[in-house]
Structures are given as structure tokens and as C-alpha cells.
Amino acid sequence: MQGKRGRPRNIETQNSILSSSYDLLLEIGFGAVTVEKIADRAKVSKATIYKWWPNKAAVVMDGFLSAASARLPVPDTGSVFQDTLEHASNMALFMTSREGSLFLEIIGEGQVDSALAEAYRTRYIQPRRLEVYGIMDQGIRRGELRKNLDIGLCTDLIYGPIFYRLLVTGDLLDSNYVRQLVTQVFEGIRST
């Protein structure tokens, strides 16, 4: 096991950096945020930021996720359908909010910034997929879903159309659409 580099993070300083990066993201957008601006706002050195994050994309994504995590709880109602519906509905509601529109901007920027794309995939997309995996795996163990279910494919079937509407068609994304989407997918994946 390798030891950690340097001193452990000071929580107060870390929180200041994360909130500063998030505030700047809201105020000026990802493209205009710089590590220097984050450092100035947080009253720390750029070296402190680079000691803890490899690049601007990583610190901005962590700031974004720190602020957003409270809005995206993982439900546990005892029903895999209800948990999935709530998770997908919360995500869709979040993605259509001001903060969600920032994330869509980040996805757009990630098309030309590979460090940013890696940051949002590892810090946002993969953790959300793991949440869905946990929900569906629990549904399999409780006998609500087919035992041989491909959870990754089911996740794509539910969340892919949400992102398609957000990023491609611009069609209405509301609770009725999400309910219809989850209901249709569950018609094919429930245990018989």
C-alpha cells in the first residue's frame, strides 16, 4: 500500500476551493473558469489546488458534484421500480435546472477537452451508473427483476433517452415522460 503524498487535505480549505469553483462555474461558465480564478476566490495558491487536483476540469467537476450531490439522493423504497423511477426523475429534474444546464455545457466542452470528458465520466457518469447498478442488483436479489438481466444495458435504456432529449432533440423532458420511459423498460425486465 502506498502512502499519501504530502499532508492530508484541510477540509475547510478544500470546501472553500470546491465552493469557489462551483460559484465561478455558475457565474461565468466552464470555459471562463481558470485555476487562477478559483485560487483567488478561495484565497489559496494555485499550487494548493494542483496538489489536490490534476487540472481545472477535475476541481470544477468536484465542486459541481459537491454542490449537486444533495439533490441526487439514492432512493430505497423497497421497490426496484419506484427506486428507479425516483432516481431517473430526480436526475431529469436536476438536468433541467440551472445546475443541470451547466452540466450540459460541461458535456459540450468535453467534446473538445479530453481532460474534462474524463473528469465528468469518472466523477459524475460512472458514480450515477453505479447507483443504478445497486438499485437494480437489489431488485434482482429480491426477485423483482430477471436474474440474467444485463444491468448496464438496462441503465442505457432508461438514461440514454433522457440524455438524448437533453442533448440532441430538445424535446420536453418532464415527469410524465420519465414515468412512461421507466414503465416501458420495466415491462421487459421484470421477473415473470
C-alpha positions in Angstrom: 0.0 0.0 0.0 1.4 3.4 -1.0 1.4 6.3 1.4 -0.4 9.5 0.6 1.6 12.3 -0.9 2.1 15.3 1.3 -0.1 16.5 4.1 -3.8 15.5 4.2 -6.3 17.9 2.8 -7.5 20.7 5.2 -11.3 20.2 5.0 -12.0 24.0 5.3 -9.6 24.8 2.5 -10.9 22.0 0.4 -14.5 23.2 0.9 -13.5 26.8 0.0 -11.9 25.6 -3.2 -14.9 23.5 -4.2 -17.4 26.2 -3.4 -15.3 28.8 -5.2 -15.1 26.6 -8.3 -18.8 26.0 -8.3 -19.7 29.7 -7.8 -17.4 30.6 -10.7 -19.0 27.9 -12.8 -22.4 29.4 -12.1 -21.2 32.9 -12.7 -19.1 32.7 -15.8 -19.3 29.2 -17.2 -16.7 26.4 -17.5 -14.8 28.0 -20.4 -14.0 31.2 -18.5 -13.1 29.4 -15.2 -9.4 29.1 -14.6 -7.4 27.6 -11.7 -6.1 31.1 -11.0 -9.6 32.5 -10.6 -10.5 29.6 -8.3 -7.4 30.2 -6.2 -8.1 33.9 -6.0 -11.7 33.3 -4.9 -10.7 30.6 -2.4 -7.8 32.7 -1.1 -5.3 29.8 -1.7 -2.3 29.3 -4.0 -2.6 27.6 -7.4 -0.1 25.1 -6.0 -2.6 24.1 -3.4 -5.2 23.3 -6.0 -2.7 21.4 -8.2 -1.5 19.5 -5.2 -5.1 18.0 -4.8 -6.4 18.1 -8.4 -4.6 17.3 -11.6 -6.3 20.0 -13.7 -9.1 22.6 -13.8 -11.6 20.1 -15.1 -11.2 17.8 -12.1 -11.6 20.6 -9.5 -14.6 22.1 -11.3 -16.3 18.7 -11.6 -15.6 18.0 -7.9 -17.1 21.5 -7.0 -20.1 20.8 -9.2 -20.7 17.3 -7.7 -20.2 18.6 -4.1 -23.0 21.1 -4.7 -25.2 18.7 -6.6 -24.9 15.5 -4.5 -27.6 16.6 -2.1 -30.1 17.0 -4.9 -29.5 13.4 -6.2 -30.1 11.0 -3.3 -30.3 7.3 -4.0 -33.8 6.2 -3.1 -34.5 3.0 -1.2 -38.3 2.5 -1.1 -38.2 -1.3 -1.1 -39.4 -1.4 -4.8 -36.9 -1.5 -7.6 -39.5 0.2 -10.0 -40.1 3.0 -7.5 -36.4 3.4 -6.7 -35.5 3.6 -10.4 -38.4 5.9 -11.2 -37.3 8.3 -8.4 -33.7 8.1 -9.3 -34.4 8.8 -13.0 -36.9 11.6 -12.2 -34.5 13.3 -9.8 -31.8 13.2 -12.4 -34.1 14.5 -15.1 -35.3 17.3 -12.8 -31.7 18.2 -11.9 -30.6 18.1 -15.5 -33.3 20.6 -16.5 -32.3 23.0 -13.6 -29.8 25.8 -13.9 -27.1 23.5 -12.4 -28.0 20.8 -14.9 -27.7 23.2 -17.8 -24.1 23.8 -16.5 -23.5 20.1 -16.7 -24.8 20.0 -20.3 -22.4 22.8 -21.0 -19.6 20.7 -19.5 -20.5 17.8 -21.7 -20.4 20.0 -24.7 -17.0 21.4 -23.7 -15.8 17.8 -23.1 -16.2 17.1 -26.8 -13.1 19.1 -27.4 -11.4 18.8 -24.0 -10.4 15.2 -23.2 -9.4 16.0 -19.6 -12.9 17.5 -19.0 -14.6 14.5 -20.6 -12.6 12.1 -18.4 -13.4 14.2 -15.3 -17.2 14.1 -15.9 -17.2 10.5 -16.9 -15.3 9.4 -13.8 -16.7 11.9 -11.3 -20.4 12.1 -12.5 -21.5 9.5 -15.0 -19.8 6.4 -13.6 -20.9 7.1 -10.0 -24.5 7.6 -11.2 -24.3 4.3 -13.2 -23.1 2.5 -10.0 -26.1 3.9 -8.1 -28.4 2.4 -10.8 -26.5 -0.8 -10.7 -27.0 -1.0 -7.0 -30.7 -0.3 -7.3 -31.2 -3.0 -10.0 -29.0 -5.5 -8.3 -31.1 -5.2 -5.2 -34.2 -5.7 -7.4 -32.6 -8.9 -8.8 -31.8 -10.2 -5.4 -35.4 -9.5 -4.2 -36.8 -11.4 -7.2 -38.4 -8.3 -8.8 -36.2 -8.4 -11.9 -34.9 -11.2 -14.2 -31.9 -13.0 -12.8 -29.9 -12.8 -16.0 -30.5 -9.1 -16.5 -27.8 -7.0 -18.2 -27.9 -4.1 -15.8 -25.6 -1.9 -18.0 -27.9 -2.3 -21.0 -31.0 -1.5 -18.8 -29.3 1.6 -17.5 -28.6 2.7 -21.1 -32.3 2.0 -22.0 -33.5 4.3 -19.2 -31.0 7.1 -19.0 -29.9 7.2 -22.7 -33.2 8.6 -23.9 -33.1 11.3 -21.2 -29.7 12.5 -22.3 -30.8 12.2 -26.0 -33.7 14.6 -25.3 -31.4 16.9 -23.4 -28.5 17.0 -25.8 -30.0 16.2 -29.2 -33.7 16.7 -29.8 -34.6 19.3 -27.1 -38.0 17.6 -26.7 -39.9 18.0 -23.5 -38.3 16.2 -20.5 -40.8 16.0 -17.7 -42.0 13.6 -15.0 -44.7 12.1 -17.3 -42.0 11.2 -19.9 -39.7 9.7 -17.3 -42.6 7.6 -15.8 -43.6 6.4 -19.3 -39.9 5.6 -20.1 -39.3 3.6 -16.9 -42.6 1.8 -17.2 -41.9 0.7 -20.7 -38.4 -0.6 -19.8 -39.7 -2.4 -16.8 -42.3 -4.2 -18.9 -39.4 -6.1 -20.4 -37.1 -6.6 -17.4 -39.5 -7.7 -14.6 -39.3 -11.3 -13.4 -42.2 -13.4 -14.6 
